[in-house]
Amino acid sequence: MLSVLISLVTSCLIVPTMTYFLNWRSRKVANSESDILDAISILKDDVHSADSGLAVISRDIFAFVHSGTDLIDDHTRYFSSNKMQLARDWETYGYHFSNKDINVLMHKLLDELDEADESVMNINSSKEAISSTFYDCERPEVKELCSLLNAERKKLVK
């Protein structure tokens, strides 16, 4: 009788406890996968927006250098907000990515954004541009960065 009672108590306590912890662990994995998928989606949108903003502001800088045309305030605000959003989101979600190529390309894009921002500040303060790099939208580096982010997504979705 005692052995039946011990068996009953054991099954009533151990099985639910083990089930709870196994489910908790699978929820944790699922949450981290969904977090990474969310990060990929957010960063891809940010990369496209930042690249678009960089193309727009580089045209303005190019126009300033070659014809003295003032920067367009809406373009400056658009560029600035997209630059800050990408930098913030990369700081928030970048830890999800151990792929070295993604990190290198993202830092290259952020450096290009910082250089363009420095040119914008110089034009606004002293009417002088330090660089006049002309960026096209959808550059090969940006396409590669987005395809690497897609590859990370495909690993998770399978």
N, C-alpha and C positions, 0 to 999 in steps of 0.2 A: 504494500500500500504506500509506503514511504517513497519507494522508487517511482511509482506512478505519479505521485504528488510532485516530486522533484522534476520529473520529466515534463509535467504540465506547466509548472512554474517557469522552467527553463524555456520552453517553447513560447510561452506567453510573453516573456521578457526579452529573450535574446533575438528571436526572429523579428519582432517589430523594430527593435533597436537597430539591428543590422540592416533591415530594409530602409529605415530612415536615413542612416548614414550613407548607404549606397545611392539612394535617391538624391541626397544632398550633394554628393560628389558629382553625380551626373548633371544636376542643375548647375553646379559651379562651372563645369566644363562647357555646358551649353551657353551659359551666360558669357563666358569669356569668348567663345566663338562668335556669339552675336555682337559682343562689344567690338571685336576685330572687324566684323563685317560692317558695322556702323562706322567705325573709324575709316575704313577703306572708302566707303561711300562719301563721307564728309570730306576727306582729303582729296578725293578725285574732283569733287565739285570745286573745292578751294583752289586746286591746282589750275583747273580750267579758267576760273574767274581771275586768279592772279596773273596767269599768262595773258589773258585778254586785256587786263588792266595795264600790264607791262607793255603790250603792243601799242595800246592807245597812248600811254604817256610817252613812250619812246618816239612816236610820231611827233608829238608836241615838242619834245626836246630837240628832235632833229629839225623841226621847223624853226625853233628859236635860234639854233646854231647857224642855220643857213639863211634865214631871212629876218631874224629878230622878232618874230611873231610871239606875243605873250602866250603863256600857258593858259589853257582853258580850265577854269575853276572846277567845273563838273568833272572833267577828266582827272584832275588832280585828286579830288575827293574819292572818285571811283577807284583809282589806283591805290590810294592810301588805305581805304577801308578793306580792299581785297588783300593787300599786302599784310595788314595787321591780322586779318582773319586767318590767313594761311599760317602765319607765324604762331598765332595762339593755338590753333588746332594741331599744328605739328608738335608744339610743346606738350599739348594735352595727350595726343594719341600716338606720337612717334615711337613710344616705347614698345608698341605692339610689333614693330617691324625689325627683325634682326637681319634682313636682307641688306647686304652692304651696298648694292647698287641703288636701292631705293634711298638709302641714307645719303649717298654721294650726290645723286641727282637732286634730291630735295634741298640739300645744303647749297648746291650750285644755283638752283632757282632762287633760294632765299638770298644768296649773295648778289645775284643779278638785281633782285628787287631792291636790296639795300643800296646798291650803286645808283640805280635810277632814282631812288628816293633822295640820295645825296645831291644828285644833279638838280632835282626839283627844288630842294631847299636852297641851293646856290643860285638858281635862277630867281627864285622868289625874293631872296635877301639881297643879292648883289648883282643880279642880272648877268650872271656868268655861269656857263655850264662846264662841268669838268669832263663830261664825256657825252658823245652823241651816238651811242650804239643804237642801231635801229633793229628792233625785235619784231619778227613776224609772229602772228598768232599761229598756234599749232606747230611749234618748232619740233624737230626730231627728238630733242632731249625730253620735251614734255610728253610727246607720244610714247617714248620709251618708259618714262616714269609711270604713266597711266597704264601701260601694258603690264609693267611689273606689279602694280597694285592689283590689276585684274588677275594676274597669275596667282597672287597671294589669296585672292578671293576664291578662285577655282580650287585651290588646295583645300579650303575649308568646306566648300559647298558639295563637291564630288557627287 
